[in-house]
Structure formats: C-alpha cells, structure tokens
Amino acid sequence: MKRLQILTLGLFALAFGLVTTGCGNQNSVTIKLTDAPGDFKAAVVTISEVYLQGAEGRVVLSNEATTTNLVTLANDTKDIVKDAIVPAGKYSELRFVISGAYIEVEQEDGSTAIFATSNDYAGLPEGATVSGILQTPSFSTSGVKVKLDGDGVEVQGEQKVILVDFDVSQSFGKDRGQGDKWVMKPVIKGGEMVFSGSVNVTLAQGEGVSLPTLNGTPVTLGAFRATLKSTETDPDGASAPAAEEIALTDLNGDGVFEASFKFLVPGNYEVSFVAPEGLSFTTNPGIPAPVTIGSGTDQSKAFVLTSASITVR
C-alpha cells in the first residue's frame, strides 16, 4: 500500500517572486519550480533547518543544510526531509530556517547583478561579484513561518508529515531608495498541513466460539491476518493498490489479538481479515468494515469472531 511518509514541499515561480505549495510524494521531500520569471537568472537559498513549532517547543524535521537554485530546479525534485516522525501534540507553525541566499537579476542593459545575504555566502558561484545586499529578515533565526489553519493541528500518536498544502509568496523586492538592496518578504496566504493517520485493529474470540483443528494443527487467532485496503478512487483511473496484510499478535496475553496500520494517507479504507486456507468465519461487525482515516488521527476498530468452521470441499 502506498504510504506517504514524508513532508513534501513545492516552490513555484510567481511574477515577481516565488510561491510555495506542497503535495504528497512517497519516500521523498520534493521541491518543484515552474518556469521562473525572465528577469531572475538565479534564486539560490540554503535551508539549514525545517521544524514544527508546538505547545511543547520545536520538533526538528531536518537540520541538514540544503542549498537549492530555485530557478534551475524547474520541474525537477530535491529531497529536503525524509521519514520525519512527529510526536503526538499540537502544532501551530511550520518553519524554514534560511541561513543564506542570493539572487541574480537581469539589469536594463542586459547585464546581470548579484544580491546576496553576505559577500562570503557559501552558495555564491566561484568568482562572483556581489553588487548589493539581499535582506532576509529573521529567516536565519526564527525562520520563514507558515501558520497552520485555525489554532493549530492536533496529532494523535506518532505520525508522519505527509502533505503540506499552502501558499507562501516569497517576493524579492527592491528596497525603495536603496538601489543596492533587495529584500525577501514572505507573505503567508493560508495553510493546511496534513499528517498521516493510523488504525489499530483488534480481534477477540466470541463467547462460546471454538476454533477447529486444521490439517492436524489447532487454529488460533494468531493464524489470522488483518487487512486494510483503500477505497479511494484513483483520479488517473489506475488500479487500486492491493490490500496490506499484517499478522495479528497478542503481546500482553489477554486473548485479544491486535494489528496496527501506521502512517496512512488520510482517506477511506476497508478493514478485513484473512483466515488460514480451508477455514471460513464470521465477525461482528461484519467485514469488510469501512473506516475513515483523518489527518493525525489514531483510530481503533474492534472485532469479535462469531463463528469458525472448516470449509467443506
């Protein structure tokens, strides 16, 4: 089953700057850029940290510096964060710490000029001459702030950031009256962050229900497997992914067998069980049973085995 297990971001060129948005993509964090405005020859940023700001402080998703030329990245991808697990809690902001940047801008005479956060910014091309300053107010300390919808997002249990869907206009504008100075000013338009979800499935033996012996071996609930299958319609008409199967286990010995499906894309699913070959059975509630996974939610679905018998051939 496809699991979106990462934080995915897209950076898209806008008329005078950049718009940041995001989409899910398995096992990678993606930065994408469409065709850039013609007067920008380069827009290079170094993202040194990505973190979530929550009630208990920050949760760092990545602290590995990544330098990216957003202009030449058009329709390509670059990993920023992989498999970042987010603890349970409430989060209000996603932040990107930018430790340095430069832009190369076409001038009226056809030449280009470079504006950088410092003359010794490590991302500058070799031998580059810096014509002026590119200011990134507080980006190197508190970072670019992306406000999450409402009063924040609640995460239940350990989940992964799988989708960021927001618009952040990162405009490069000339400081009025300052011919040698440009300023990077992000404007937050709104945001929604989607986390993975999970579902915990349990199967207990009903009162008075006995399990038969199959091929000389007594059957236990541990011989069953829980399954989860997406019921979402693929917009491209592709075949639905096969159901994922997980063995049932009784770790605490209470007779209730469990299976946990983690890091699921929010959406609609069906829970069911697979018995050993040659065994038929029924459960309450019946199977397949629908379940809806929400962003950051940790759900439970309990079943009772109501009958089990050897299949007559």
MOTARA-V674554 format. One record per backbone hydrogen bond with DSSP energy under -1.0 kcal/mol. NH is the residue of the N-H (numbers start at 1). CO is the residue of the C=O. If there is no record, write none. Layout:
BEGIN
NH/CO
NH/CO
END
This chain:
BEGIN
9/30
10/21
11/32
12/19
14/17
18/170
19/12
20/168
21/10
28/25
40/37
41/104
42/104
44/102
45/68
46/100
47/66
48/97
49/97
50/62
51/95
52/59
53/93
54/57
55/90
57/54
59/52
61/50
62/50
66/47
68/45
70/43
74/71
75/33
76/73
86/159
89/155
91/153
92/53
93/53
94/146
95/51
96/144
97/49
98/139
99/46
102/44
103/115
104/42
105/113
106/39
107/111
110/107
113/105
115/103
116/132
117/101
121/118
124/121
128/125
131/114
132/114
133/180
134/116
135/182
139/136
141/138
143/138
144/96
146/94
148/92
152/149
153/91
155/89
156/296
159/86
161/84
162/194
163/194
165/192
167/190
169/187
170/18
171/169
171/185
172/16
173/183
175/181
178/175
181/178
182/133
183/173
184/135
185/171
187/169
189/167
192/165
194/163
196/160
197/264
198/297
199/261
200/299
201/259
202/301
203/257
204/303
206/305
209/206
214/217
217/214
219/212
223/220
224/221
225/274
226/246
227/272
228/244
229/270
231/268
237/234
244/228
246/226
248/224
249/258
257/203
258/249
259/201
261/199
264/197
267/293
269/291
270/229
271/289
272/227
274/225
279/276
280/309
282/307
284/304
289/271
291/269
293/267
296/196
297/294
299/198
301/200
303/202
304/284
305/204
306/282
307/282
309/280
311/278
END
